[in-house]
Amino acid sequence: MGVRPKLILASQSPRRSLLLSRIGISPDLISPADINEDIIEGELPRDYALRLACEKATKISGDFPNHIVLAADTAVSVGRRILPKAQTIADAKYCLQLISGRSHRVFTGVALVKSNGELLKRVVETRLKVKRLSEVELKNYIQSREWQGKAGGYSIQGSAESFVTKIVGSYSNVVGLPLYETRNMLQGSGYIL
């Protein structure tokens, strides 16, 4: 039996590392990919998440041939509109007001470059409904700063989970890495679990 290839996680997200650890996987190296994350005009949320994941995995695999590179990217959408990764209070308010009382979707693109260079890719979709947020709830959540850097302006693993009235699909997908699909892709790549 050959030597197991190393696993490189092409993500700076501590949430993704934590999710992997929950299924007993610890990347050999974390190497975030610096790519342009601008949305292409007319791009659908599903396509956007998958494109970014593939670009990240492909970029980092060039630095680590013969290893397995795992990358993911998450997009939150209302209809065809892709919500930003909230960097400012204005971003967070915009996102939260848009999803308040409505359904939205979370797409995570997962891309894995096998040690032989083959690219595996998958998009996972989760549908959620958020209660109508009161002004006080909105203000308190903004003050918590949990939304910083989060797609759609919220972090489901924080206090925002109490706003979710319905979830259809993978919870870990909303956090940032669908574990069922990721495990299957890693098994399919020859990574021994």
matplotlib code that plots the C-alpha trace (Angstrom):
import matplotlib.pyplot as plt

x = [0.0, 1.3, 1.8, -1.3, -1.2, -1.2, -4.4, -4.1, -7.1, -7.3, -9.3, -8.6, -11.9, -11.5, -15.0, -14.0, -11.1, -13.4, -16.0, -13.3, -12.1, -15.6, -15.3, -11.7, -9.9, -7.0, -5.4, -1.7, -1.5, -3.8, -3.0, -5.6, -6.0, -6.1, -8.4, -10.7, -14.1, -16.0, -19.4, -19.5, -22.5, -25.5, -23.8, -26.2, -25.4, -24.9, -22.4, -20.6, -20.0, -18.8, -16.5, -14.8, -14.2, -12.7, -10.5, -9.2, -8.5, -6.9, -4.7, -3.3, -2.9, -0.4, 1.8, 1.3, 1.3, 0.7, -1.3, -5.1, -6.4, -9.8, -11.5, -15.0, -16.9, -20.3, -22.8, -26.1, -28.9, -32.3, -33.7, -30.9, -29.3, -26.0, -25.6, -22.2, -19.8, -20.7, -17.7, -19.5, -22.6, -24.3, -23.6, -24.9, -28.1, -28.7, -28.4, -30.4, -33.2, -33.4, -33.6, -35.9, -39.2, -38.2, -36.7, -33.2, -30.7, -27.1, -24.9, -21.5, -19.3, -16.8, -13.8, -11.2, -8.1, -6.9, -3.2, -3.3, -4.7, -8.3, -10.8, -13.9, -16.6, -20.0, -22.6, -24.8, -27.9, -29.7, -32.9, -33.7, -36.4, -35.7, -38.3, -39.2, -36.6, -37.7, -35.7, -34.3, -33.2, -31.6, -29.8, -28.6, -27.3, -25.5, -23.9, -22.7, -20.4, -21.0, -21.8, -18.3, -17.0, -19.9, -21.7, -25.3, -24.5, -25.0, -23.3, -25.8, -23.5, -23.9, -27.0, -28.5, -29.5, -32.4, -33.8, -34.0, -37.6, -36.9, -34.0, -34.1, -30.8, -27.4, -26.7, -22.9, -23.4, -24.7, -21.7, -19.4, -18.6, -21.2, -19.7, -21.5, -20.5, -17.0, -16.4, -17.5, -15.3, -12.3, -13.0, -13.3, -10.0, -8.1, -7.7, -8.0, -10.6]
y = [0.0, 3.4, 6.5, 8.4, 11.8, 14.9, 16.9, 20.7, 22.8, 25.9, 28.0, 30.5, 29.7, 28.3, 27.0, 24.6, 23.3, 22.7, 20.9, 18.6, 17.8, 16.7, 13.8, 13.1, 14.9, 17.2, 18.8, 18.4, 22.1, 25.1, 27.3, 29.9, 30.9, 34.6, 34.9, 37.5, 36.9, 39.4, 38.2, 37.9, 39.8, 37.5, 34.7, 32.6, 31.9, 28.1, 28.8, 31.5, 29.3, 26.4, 28.6, 30.1, 26.7, 25.4, 28.4, 28.1, 24.4, 24.7, 27.6, 25.9, 22.5, 24.2, 24.8, 21.3, 18.7, 15.1, 16.1, 16.4, 20.0, 20.7, 24.1, 25.5, 28.7, 29.6, 31.9, 33.1, 34.2, 35.6, 34.6, 35.2, 37.9, 36.9, 38.6, 40.0, 38.8, 41.4, 43.7, 46.8, 47.5, 48.7, 45.3, 43.4, 45.5, 45.1, 41.3, 40.9, 43.1, 41.2, 37.7, 38.9, 37.0, 35.4, 32.2, 32.1, 29.6, 28.8, 27.2, 25.8, 24.8, 22.1, 21.4, 18.7, 18.3, 14.7, 13.8, 12.9, 16.4, 15.3, 17.9, 16.7, 19.3, 19.5, 22.2, 21.6, 23.7, 24.3, 26.3, 28.3, 30.6, 33.4, 34.9, 38.5, 40.4, 43.2, 46.4, 45.3, 41.9, 43.5, 46.1, 43.5, 41.2, 44.0, 44.9, 41.3, 41.6, 37.8, 38.8, 40.2, 38.5, 36.1, 35.5, 36.8, 38.8, 36.1, 33.1, 30.2, 28.7, 31.8, 33.5, 33.9, 30.2, 31.3, 33.3, 30.3, 28.9, 26.2, 24.5, 22.0, 20.3, 20.2, 22.3, 21.9, 23.3, 26.6, 26.7, 26.4, 22.8, 20.0, 17.1, 14.2, 15.3, 16.3, 12.9, 11.1, 13.3, 12.6, 8.8, 9.0, 10.8, 8.0, 9.8, 7.1, 7.8]
z = [0.0, -1.0, 1.2, 1.8, 0.0, 2.2, 2.5, 1.9, 3.0, 0.7, 3.1, 5.9, 7.5, 11.1, 10.8, 7.9, 9.9, 12.9, 10.8, 9.3, 12.8, 13.8, 11.3, 12.4, 9.6, 10.2, 7.2, 6.8, 5.8, 5.5, 2.5, 1.8, -1.9, -2.7, -5.7, -7.1, -5.6, -7.7, -9.0, -12.8, -14.2, -14.5, -12.5, -10.5, -6.8, -7.3, -10.2, -8.2, -5.2, -7.4, -9.5, -6.5, -4.9, -8.1, -8.6, -5.0, -5.3, -8.7, -7.6, -4.5, -6.3, -8.5, -5.4, -4.0, -6.9, -5.8, -2.8, -2.3, -2.2, -0.7, -1.1, -0.5, -0.9, 0.4, -1.1, 0.5, -1.9, -1.9, -5.3, -7.9, -5.7, -4.1, -0.6, 0.3, 2.9, 5.4, 6.2, 7.4, 9.6, 6.4, 4.7, 7.8, 8.0, 4.2, 4.4, 7.6, 6.4, 3.2, 4.8, 7.7, 7.4, 4.2, 2.8, 1.4, 0.2, 1.1, -1.6, -0.8, -3.7, -2.7, -5.0, -4.5, -6.6, -6.4, -6.2, -9.9, -10.8, -11.4, -10.2, -8.3, -7.6, -6.0, -5.0, -1.9, -1.3, 2.0, 2.2, 5.3, 6.6, 9.1, 11.4, 10.9, 13.0, 15.3, 15.4, 18.8, 17.5, 14.5, 16.7, 19.2, 16.5, 14.7, 18.1, 18.6, 15.5, 14.8, 11.2, 10.4, 7.3, 7.1, 3.8, 4.1, 7.2, 9.8, 11.5, 12.0, 14.7, 16.8, 18.2, 14.7, 14.9, 17.2, 14.2, 11.9, 11.8, 9.2, 7.6, 4.7, 4.0, 5.5, 8.6, 8.2, 4.7, 6.2, 8.5, 5.5, 4.6, 3.9, 5.8, 4.1, 0.6, 1.6, 3.3, 0.1, -2.1, 0.2, 0.1, -3.7, -3.9, -2.2, 1.1, 3.7, 6.4]

ax = plt.figure().add_subplot(projection="3d")
ax.plot(x, y, z, "-o")
ax.set_aspect("equal")
plt.show()
